[in-house]
Amino acid sequence: MVKEPEAWEEKAAVKRAVTVAKIPEEWRLTEEQINDAKTQRQLAGAYFQGFLTEEERKITGEESTEIVSKIKSKEYSALQVAEAYCKAAAVAHQMTSCLHEVFFDQALERAKYLDDYVERHGKTMGPLHGLPISLKDQFHVKGNDTTMGYVGWIDTFEGDKGSDKVHNFDSPIVTDLLSLGAVLYCKTSVPQSLLIGETENHIIGRVLNPWNNNLSCGGSSGGEGVMLALGASSVGLGTDFGGSVRVPAGFCGVYGLKPSHDRLPYRDVANTNPGQNTYSSSIGVLSTSHDSIQLMMKSILSTQPWLRDPVVFSVPWRDDIVAEILARVTPDGSAKSDQKSLKFGILYTDNIVTPHPPVTRGLHVLEDALKKAGHKVVSWNPPPHSTAIKIHLGFMSADGGNDIKKQLGLSGEPPIPQIKMLLEDKEPLPLLEYQDLILQGIEYAEAYADYWNSTAQDDGQVVDAIIAPLAPWAAVIPTKYYHTAYTQAINLLDYSVSVVPVTIADKNVDIANPDYEPISELDKVNWELYNPELFDGTPVGMQFISRKHEEEKIWAIGKVVDNILKKTKSC
């Protein structure tokens, strides 16, 4: 007997159909093309680009900095650029389900307006004039849903059907982007509730890695990672509470920046359990190039968002800090003989789960390249990440899962399996236990700061940045995200982090040591999952970590590292 679909399933199906219906007929793929795409191990690169014209490939291959420069010089029109990215996004979604919202009609009208603006005023509107920007589906954009992966949020404002904000509200950061000249054209897919490192929900299903369809694209900003890997976006905004900018950036082979939580304005951006603000999510940037991240940060901060969002750290982008780091190196990243070299701490394992061979090789690649470039690299042995993960997970589940249960109850949809595990046997934390958890977090941060400062004991120079894996794998097998401490420990500390692509998993090189002895039961599970063939061809990214509110410093260090790696690969 065929089971009748439940109301929430029908609602999700209608939403999927509405999204596809918004794609212009000339950009629609045939059923045969969609089915063929699903058989491809690797979508990114030549296969995906084969669906674009030569001009579209050229435009979508540009970095964000080049796009705004060429629109300003009138080599491109804003409309030309918007059309190319909207088509690429349409193709990407049909192949991967990487989008929750498409508003190409709004984007094209906006691009026409911007082209007309230049003709009327003789200048561009701002530093992001004509730049298409993709947004994670937490940011409210007028005329569109924000579902955050919940069926019960469809056609509502964060679950409220009666709100006058339904399809009629922009998050303040969206208003800021528009004031800077940006073109907004889509919102990208997220996991149900945001709280896992994959991207899956009952509206669009599961989103896989465009470099390797055996694996996940990561999460919770997973749709962003996919769009960037395919070239359907050059830059986008995500959020990060436990690794949600960094993980998809690393898994999908692109760049990322996770600022401290109060550097960019989170006011009126949808979130899970927003009342828990002892440890808060950060808005961050993902991009196909490192320079584009600086363009975004500098532009957004130029609007003085702290005047509208009282949580925001009231400091603009500090070019002097960037210049100070770059003055210590040559253009290719090598240490200058008359300057203090950079000093890195490197974490090969958190002593809970040791990374798979592609990740460990990536760490060795970095250590060797940095040392050859004249920089210092020392072992990093901080306070236990096992302590940090226990504290951070305590805050994630402090409400006993009540917020998630409430949102699921709006439609009656069940939790996806990964969220179901998070909700099991959870009760709200009593106030005194919550306060004790706060004290534990403070003590851990103090111990970490003391350890960091102690790195100056041997040579008088404190470590500039930490190098660490994003996860124990290059990208995770769907539903197998068992270990989050590599990223979540850093969220507990609210540190600033850059993500840089380092290498690619290679089945002929990344062979597991048959004599390896697991260091924990979780490590044993992780190593049983490793198969060189399965991970072959997957990007390996790393996180570069500096202290709180050091976004300029870690962005500059990421640029140095990227330049060194590019030089190494070209040799």
N, C-alpha and C positions, 0 to 999 in steps of 0.2 A: 504494500500500500504506500503510495506516494504521500509524503508529509506535506501538508499545506504550509506555505510560508507564513511566518508570524508577522505581525504588523511592523515590527522594527526592521525585519528583512525586506519587506516591501518598500518601506520608506528609504532604506539604504539603496535599493535597486533603482528607485525613481531618481535619487540624487545622482547616482552614477550616470544614468541616462541623460539627465539634464546637463551634466558637465560635458559629456561628449557632444550633445546637441549644440552647445555653444561654439564648437569648433567649426570654422567655415568648411563648406563641402570640399573645396579644392585642397584642403589640408588633411582630409580624412584618409586613413589607410584602409585598404581592403581587408576583409577577413583573412584572406590568404597571407597578406603581408604581416598582419598582426600575429598570426599563428607561426609564421616563419621566424619572426623576431623572438618569440618565446622559446624557440629551439636553439638560439644562438648563445653560446657560452659567453661571448664578449660582444656587447652592443657598442661600447664606446670606441671611437676611432672611425675607421673606414666604413664599417657597416652602417652606422648611424648617419655619417656624413653623406652616404650615397643617396639619402632621401632629400638632400638639400641641393640647391643650385650652386654654381661656382661663386656667385656673388654672396649668397647666404653663407656659404662655408667661409668665405673671406671675412665677412662681418662678425660672425659668431666665433671666429678664431682670434679675434682681437681681445686684448686685455681692456679692462674698464678704463684705465688711464688713456689708452689709445683711442677708445671710442669717443670720450668727451673731447679729446684734443681734435679729432678729425671732424666731429660735428661743429666744433667752434671754428675750424678753418674752412668749413663748408665742403669738405671732401665727401662727407656723408650728410644726408638730412636726418633729422630725428625720426621721420616717418620710415625711411629706408631701414634704419637700424631696428625700429620697433617691429616692422613687418618680419624681418629676418628672425628675431628672437621669438616672436609670437608663433611663427610657423615651427621653429625648432622645438618650442615648448609643447606645441600640439602633437608633434610626432613623438616626442619623448613620453608624453603622458599615455598615448595609445599603446606604446610598447611596454611601459613599466608601471603605470598607475602612480606616477610620482606627484600628481597634483590633486588638490582638493577643490580649488577654485580657479577658473579661467575667466578673465575679463579683458579679452583681446580688443573688443570694441571700444572699451574705455581707454585702453592703451593707445590705440591708433588715433582716436580723437585727441587725446592728450599730446601725442607727437605732432599732429597737425597744428595744434595750438602753439606748441613750442617753436615750430618752424616759423609760424606767423609772428610770434613774439620777437624773434630775431629780426625779421624784416621790418617790423614796426619800431623797435627800440634800438636796433643797431648793435645789440649785445645779447649775450646769453643770459638766462635767468639766474644761473648760479653754477657752482662747481660740478654739479651732477647733471647739467643740462642735457636732456635727451638720453640719459643712461637708463636702460631697462634694469630694474632691480626686482628679483624674486623675493618673496616673503614667506617665512614659515607660517603655518596656519594657526597662529596665535594673535597676529596683528590684525586689528579691525580695519577694513577698507569699505567705504560706502558702496552700497549696491550689491554686497556679497555676504555670504555666510562666513562665520568663524565656527568650525565644528570641533576643532582640537581632537578629532578622531571619535567623537561621540555622536551616535545616531540621534540622540535626544536633543542635540544642539542645532539640528537642521532647521532652517527657517525660524530661528529664535535669536535672541541676544544672550549668549552664554546660558542657554536653557530657559530663558524667560520669553515666552511667546507674546506677552502683553507689553513688553518694553517699547518705548518710542525710539529706541536705538536700533531696532531690528533693521538691518540693511541701511542704516542712516547714521553711521558713526565711524569716524576715523580715529584710530589711536593717535595720541600726540606725536609720536615718532614718525607716523605716516604723514601727518601734516608737515612735519619738519622736512621729510624727504621731498615732498611735493614743492615746498618753498625753495628747495635747493635745485629744482629743475628735473627731478627724477621722473621716469616713466614706470609705473607699476602695472604689471600685466598678469600675475598669477600668484596663487598661494600654494605652498608645497605641503606634501603629505607628512603626517606624523603618526606615531603609535597612539592607540587608545590611552588617554590620560597623560601621555608624554613620558611616563616613568620607566621606560625600558630602552636599551641600547639597540633596538631594531625598529623597523617601521611596519606596523601591521594594525589594521582596524577593520571593523565590519562594514565600513563604507567602501573602501577601495581594495581591501585584501592586503596581501603582503607585497612589499617592494624589495626587489633583489638588487644585488650589486651589478652595475653596468659593465664592470670589468670581469666579473666572474659570477654567473647566475647560479652557482652552487651555494653562494654565500649571501649574507645580508649586506645592505647598503649602510647599516648602522642606524642610529637614532639618538635622540628623537628628532633631530633636524635632518632625517634621512632623505626626504624628498629634495631638500637643498643639495645634498651631496650628489644625488643622481643627476639633477639638472646641470650642475657644474661639470661633472665628469663627462657628460654628453655634449657640452658646449651649448646647451639651451639656456644658460644663464652665464654671465661673467662674474656676477657678485650678488650676494643675497644676505638677508638677515636671518639668524637663528637664535636659539636660546640654549643655555647650558646650566643645568642644575647638578648633573652627575657625570657629564662628559658629552652632552648632547650637541654641541658644536664641534668639539674636537674629534669625537669618534667617527661621525660620517665624513668629516674632512679627511681623516687618516685612511679610512676604509676605501674612500672613493678617489684618493690620489690628488686632493686639492689642498689649498691653504686655508688656515683658520686662525682666528684670534678670539680667545675667551678673556674678556676684561674682568676685573673685579666687579662685583654685582651692581655697584652704584655708579659705574662710569657712564653708561648709556641709559636713557630714560625708559623705565618699565611702566610708567603710569598708564592705566587703562589698556594694558596688554593682557589678554586672557592667560590664565595659568591654573595649574592644579593646586588645590589647597592654598589659596593666596593668603590666608590668615597666618600661615606659618612663615614668619619673616625673620626668624633668628638667623637662619642660613638661607639666603635667597638665590634665585636663579639670576644668571647674567644674560643680557642681550649681547650677542657676538656677531662676527662677520665671517662668512665663508666666501672664497673667491678662487678663480683660476690663476691668479697671480698675487705675489706678495705685495707689490706696490699698490694694488687696488684696495687692499685692506686699509692702508694709510689714508688713501683718498676718502674712503667712507668715514673712518673715525674722525679725521680732521674736519670733514664737511659737517657731519652731524654735530660735533662739539662746537662748531663755529656759530650755531644757532643759539648758544647758551641755554641748553635744555634745563639746567638747574633752576632757571627762573620759573619754569612751569612744573617741574617735578622736584619737590623739595628733598627727595632722597638722593638726587644726583650729586656727585662730587663736583664742586664748582671750580673746575680747572679745565681750560681749553687744551687742545693738543699741543704738547711741548716740543717744538722743533729743536730746542737747544739740547734736550736729552738725546734725541736721535743723532744729532750732529756730534755729540760727545762720544757716543759709541762708534760711529762711523769714522771719526778722526783717528781711532786707534788701529785702523786696518787700511790696507790698500784696496783698490776697487774690486779685486778678486777675492777679498776676505782674509788675506794673509796678514799676520800681525806685523806692525811697523816696528823696526828696530829701535826707534827712539820713543816708543809708546809702550804702555803696559798692555801686555797681551790679555785676551779674555780668558777667564778661568771657568771651567765647567765641572759640575759634579755629575757623574753618570750612574744611573740605577739600572743594573742588569736584571735584578729580580726583587720583588717585594717580600720574598721569603714566604709567600703563601702559594702563589702559582708562578712558575718560571715560564717565560714566553717560549713559543714555538721557534724552531730554527730560523725562519725568515726574519722574525723580529730581532732575535739575538744577532743575526748577521748584520741587520740594519744598524744596531748599536755599535758593532765593531767597525762598520764602514764609517760611521760618524767619528768615533774615537780616533781612528787612523787618519782620517782627512783633517780633523782639527789639529792634531799634533803635527802633521806635516805642514800645516799652515802656520805653525808657530804658537798655537794656543795651548793652554794647560788643561788637562783632563784628569780628574781624581775620582776615586770611588765615592759613591754617595750612600751613606748608611744612616738614614734618618730614624727618628722615633717610629715604632712599628706602624705600618699602614693597617694592620689588623685592628689596632685601636681606633684609627680614624674611620674605618669603614663601619665599625660598630656604632660609633657616635653619629655619623652622617645618616646611616640607615634608620637610626632612632628618630631623627628629625623627619625623615621622609614619611615615616609611618606613625608619627605622633598623634594623628587624629584617628588612628585605628582604621584608616581607609574610608572614613565616613564621607569625605568629599567625593571620592571616586564612586562609591556606592550610590550616592545621591544622583550623580550625573548618569550613571547606568540606569537607575530607576526611572528616569524621565521617559525612556523608550521601552524599558524592559529587556534591553539587550544584555547578554551575558558578558562577563569579562573575558578577554582573550586569555589563553592559557598562561602566558607569562605574567599577566596582571592578577590572575586568579591566585597564583602562588604568592604574590606580594600581599594579598588580602587575607590569606589563611591565618586563622587564630590570632587576629589582631584586635586589640581593644585600645581605646584612647588612653594616652599616657596621663596619669594623675599629675596635678600641678607640681607637687614636690619632686617627683621623679623627673619631670620636664626641666625644672630648675637645676637639678643635679646634672642632667645631661648638658645643660648650658655650661656649667662649671667644668665638666670634663672637656668640652670643646675648647674652652679658654686655656685650660692646662695643657692640652695637646698643642695648641698654637704657640704657646710660650715655649714649650719644649722644642718645637720645631725651629723657632727663631733662635733659640740658644744654640742648637746644633749648627744651624746655618752660620751663625757668627763664629763658631769655633773653627770653621774651615780656614780662618786666617792664621791659626797658630803656627803652622809649619813655615809659611813664606810671607806672612804679613798681608796676604791678599785674600779677601773673602770671595767665595764663589759668586760669579755673576749670574749664572743660570744653571738649572738642573736639566739634564737630558733624561727622558723616561719613556717607556712604552706607553701607548694608549690603552693597550689590552694585551692579553697573552697570545693573541693571534693577529695575523694580518687583517683579517675580517672574520666575523663570527659565522658559524653554521647556524641557520635559522633555528630559533627556540633554544639555543645552547649557550646563551649569555649568562654563564654562571659566576663570573668574577668581574667586579667593577672597581676594585680598590685603586687601580692605577690612575683612574681619573677622579673618583669620588674623594679620595684623600685630599686632592688639590682643591676641590670645591669647599671642603671643610675649612681650609686655610684662606679661601677667597683670593688666591694668588692669580696673577696675570699669566696667560699662556699663549704661545704661538704654536701652530702646527705646520710642519713642513714635510712634503713628500721626500722620502729618502731612497728607497729602492723598490724592487718588484720581486715577489716570491718566485723562486726558480726551482723546479722539481729536480733538476740535475745537480743543484748545489746544496739545497736546504734539506739534507738528509738527517733524520733523527739519529741520535746516538743510541745504539741498542743497549748500552750498559747504563743508561740514565736511570737514576733512582729517584722517584718522585719524593718531593719534600712534604707533601700533605695528601690527604684523600682527594681534595679538590684538584690538586696538581695531577694526581693519577688519572682522574676523569679527563682532564684537559689533554694530557699526552696521549690517551687512548683515542682521542678525536683527530690526532694529527695524521695527515696523509699528504705527502708532497704533491701528488697528482691533483688532489682536490683543491689545494691552495695556489697552484701554479698560475702565474700571471696576475696575481692580486697585488695592488699597491701596498707599500709599507710606509706609513707615516709615523712621525715621532712628535712628542710634545716637548717644548722648551719653556721652562717655568721660571718666572722671576717673582718677586714679592708683590704684595698688595699695591695696587695703583701704579704699577710700573709697566703700563701698556706700551709706552713709547720705547722704553728700554728693551723689552722683550720683542717688540716688533723689529727694532733695529738689529738685535742679535739674530732673529730669524732671517733677516735679510743677509747678514754676514754668512750664516750657515748655508743658505740657499746659493749664494754666490760661490762658496767653496765647493759645494756639491756639483754645481754646474761646471766648474772648472775641472773637477776630478773626472766627471763623465765625458768631458770633451777631449781629455788626454788619451 
